[in-house]
Amino acid sequence: MLGVDFAETEVNELRRYVRMVAGALGQQGDSFYVQASPLAAYLALDGRLAAFPDRDVALIWDEQYGWALALETEGNEDPVVISRCPDGIRPAPRDVAAFAVSRLMGVPRLPDPQAAA
């Protein structure tokens, strides 16, 4: 019987999911990475926060909290979380993109076009 490497499957699924989030943000190429242990992801963003114009910004994902917007630090320090996406551990890619764009634009959240209907 062939064994199934569940860790590899999880990493591949997360890689596909992060690629869809990057696509929802309109980003091309592989501006992200996924690590296996602990399962986590990093997605570099185009743009900066007005309050931190000299810092790169990224979305980071982990199994416990889901997505967060984070500032890059100098050296080997972990990114500093600025805001967490409130939509669960693996929200739809368009929801993650809306969260990121709204933070980069300095508004609390983009309006839901379906809510007005």
C-alpha positions in Angstrom: 0.0 0.0 0.0 1.3 3.4 -0.9 1.6 5.9 1.8 0.1 9.4 1.5 2.3 12.3 2.6 -0.3 14.5 4.3 2.2 17.2 5.1 3.1 17.5 1.4 -0.6 17.6 0.5 -1.3 20.4 3.0 1.6 22.4 1.7 0.5 22.0 -1.9 -3.1 22.9 -1.0 -1.9 26.0 0.9 0.4 26.9 -2.1 -2.6 26.8 -4.5 -4.7 28.9 -2.0 -2.0 31.5 -1.6 -1.5 31.7 -5.4 -5.3 32.4 -5.7 -5.0 35.2 -3.1 -2.1 36.7 -5.0 -4.2 36.5 -8.2 -7.1 38.2 -6.4 -4.7 41.0 -5.6 -3.6 41.2 -9.2 -0.1 40.1 -8.5 1.9 38.1 -11.0 4.6 35.6 -10.4 5.7 33.9 -7.2 5.9 36.7 -4.7 5.1 34.2 -1.9 6.4 31.2 -0.1 4.8 28.4 2.0 6.6 26.5 4.7 5.7 23.0 6.0 6.5 23.1 9.7 4.8 24.9 11.1 2.4 25.3 8.2 2.6 29.0 7.2 2.7 31.3 4.3 4.1 34.7 3.3 2.9 36.9 0.5 4.8 40.1 -0.4 2.5 43.0 -1.3 2.9 45.8 -3.7 2.3 49.0 -1.8 3.0 50.6 1.5 1.1 51.8 4.5 0.9 55.6 4.8 2.0 55.5 8.4 5.1 53.4 7.5 6.2 54.6 4.1 9.7 53.1 4.5 8.6 49.6 5.3 7.6 46.8 3.0 4.2 45.1 3.7 3.2 41.5 3.5 0.3 39.2 4.2 1.3 36.3 6.5 -0.8 33.2 7.2 -0.7 30.6 9.9 -3.0 27.7 11.0 -4.0 29.3 14.2 -5.0 32.9 13.2 -5.3 32.9 9.4 -4.2 36.0 7.5 -2.6 39.1 8.9 -1.1 42.3 7.4 2.4 42.7 8.6 5.3 45.1 8.3 8.8 43.9 7.3 11.5 44.5 9.8 15.2 45.0 9.5 17.5 42.0 9.9 16.2 38.6 10.7 13.3 39.6 12.9 9.8 38.3 12.2 7.3 40.7 10.5 5.3 42.8 12.8 1.5 42.2 12.6 -0.5 45.3 12.1 -4.0 43.9 11.5 -5.6 40.5 11.4 -8.2 39.5 8.8 -11.4 38.8 10.7 -12.9 36.4 8.1 -11.6 33.1 9.5 -8.7 30.9 8.9 -9.1 30.4 5.1 -11.5 33.0 3.8 -12.1 33.3 0.1 -9.2 34.8 -1.9 -11.3 37.9 -2.9 -12.0 38.6 0.8 -8.3 38.4 1.7 -7.6 40.8 -1.2 -10.3 43.2 0.0 -8.9 43.1 3.5 -5.3 43.9 2.3 -6.4 46.6 -0.1 -8.6 48.3 2.5 -5.6 48.4 4.9 -3.2 49.7 2.3 -5.7 52.4 1.4 -6.2 53.3 5.1 -9.9 52.5 5.3 -11.2 49.9 7.8 -12.8 47.7 5.3 -14.1 47.8 1.7 -17.9 47.8 1.5 -19.6 44.6 0.4 -21.4 45.3 -2.8 -23.9 42.5 -2.1 -24.8 44.0 1.3 -26.4 47.0 -0.5 -28.6 44.8 -2.6 
